[in-house]
Amino acid sequence: MNDLEDRIVSMMKTIYDPEIPVDIFELGLIYEVKIEDDGQVFIDMTLTSPNCPVAESLPKEVEDKVASVEGVSTAKVNIVFDPPWDKDMMSEEAKLELGFL
């Protein structure tokens, strides 16, 4: 990963789903991060369920925090549900933290 992408990922690792004590990156909620040459960042992410109670606030928090990273001009989150999220998308660290290993 390049330096900007590393900083974006580091920022996303400070954002937590309030119902799960693991950050959204390790949970596997981030599907793709596209960084344009002009600093625009486009993020495809999902939620643990379509009825997630933070469906409106979590994407906004991701946009705001990623936009605050030096070198990012704007950040836009696109919520997707294909493929649907499941626990197999979590990192080994997240699975261990939540007792799935």
Phi, psi and omega per residue, in radians:
M1 nan 2.583 3.072
N2 -1.427 2.999 -3.054
D3 -1.032 -0.776 -3.136
L4 -1.113 -0.765 3.129
E5 -1.096 -0.701 3.082
D6 -1.034 -0.751 -3.141
R7 -1.188 -0.627 3.096
I8 -1.144 -0.806 3.122
V9 -1.090 -0.735 3.105
S10 -1.029 -0.709 3.119
M11 -1.159 -0.731 -3.140
M12 -1.136 -0.457 3.118
K13 -1.315 -0.031 3.046
T14 -1.704 -0.002 -3.079
I15 -1.865 2.218 -3.069
Y16 -2.086 2.501 2.905
D17 -1.216 2.171 -3.035
P18 -1.075 -0.331 -3.120
E19 -1.615 -0.187 -3.060
I20 -2.290 2.229 -3.059
P21 -1.409 0.745 3.119
V22 -2.379 2.487 -3.111
D23 -1.198 2.793 -3.041
I24 -1.125 -0.506 3.136
F25 -1.236 -0.845 -3.142
E26 -1.199 -0.453 3.078
L27 -1.220 -0.311 -3.116
G28 1.507 0.346 -3.141
L29 -1.388 -0.311 3.127
I30 -1.618 2.021 -3.109
Y31 -1.588 -0.669 -3.094
E32 -2.740 2.518 3.038
V33 -2.209 2.072 3.104
K34 -1.941 2.245 3.140
I35 -2.043 2.095 3.103
E36 -1.456 2.800 -3.137
D37 -1.050 -0.494 -3.119
D38 -1.531 0.138 3.087
G39 1.602 0.012 3.063
Q40 -1.270 2.385 -3.135
V41 -2.116 2.283 3.113
F42 -2.080 2.177 -3.045
I43 -2.109 2.173 2.967
D44 -1.661 2.133 3.103
M45 -2.417 2.862 3.093
T46 -2.171 3.129 3.076
L47 -2.127 2.814 -3.126
T48 -1.104 -0.446 3.028
S49 -2.745 2.695 3.104
P50 -1.057 -0.413 -3.131
N51 -1.695 0.342 -3.120
C52 -0.954 2.292 -3.103
P53 -1.138 -0.293 3.120
V54 -1.863 0.439 -3.091
A55 -1.011 -0.506 3.132
E56 -1.634 -0.687 -3.040
S57 -1.434 -0.595 -3.078
L58 -1.137 -0.839 3.098
P59 -1.037 -0.662 3.116
K60 -1.129 -0.717 3.099
E61 -1.088 -0.716 3.111
V62 -1.098 -0.834 3.126
E63 -1.016 -0.837 -3.092
D64 -1.110 -0.795 -3.093
K65 -1.241 -0.701 3.099
V66 -1.165 -0.680 3.113
A67 -1.095 -0.418 -3.137
S68 -1.414 -0.136 3.133
V69 -1.254 2.317 3.121
E70 -1.034 2.256 -3.122
G71 1.764 -0.204 3.102
V72 -1.691 2.198 3.112
S73 -1.532 -0.760 3.070
T74 -2.577 2.775 3.079
A75 -2.357 2.349 -3.139
K76 -2.301 2.233 3.111
V77 -1.763 2.310 3.032
N78 -1.960 2.045 3.128
I79 -1.461 2.226 3.124
V80 -2.232 2.661 3.091
F81 -2.158 0.298 3.106
D82 -2.269 1.962 0.073
P83 -1.360 2.663 3.098
P84 -1.119 2.508 3.128
W85 -1.236 2.471 2.924
D86 -2.558 2.965 -2.999
K87 -1.104 -0.321 3.104
D88 -1.198 -0.252 3.137
M89 -1.449 -0.176 3.138
M90 -1.277 2.649 3.043
S91 -1.199 2.844 3.074
E92 -1.021 -0.675 3.125
E93 -1.049 -0.773 -3.137
A94 -1.166 -0.735 3.123
K95 -1.065 -0.721 3.121
L96 -1.121 -0.791 -3.136
E97 -1.037 -0.647 -3.079
L98 -1.636 0.051 3.076
G99 1.397 0.375 3.108
F100 -1.524 -0.114 3.113
L101 -1.968 nan nan
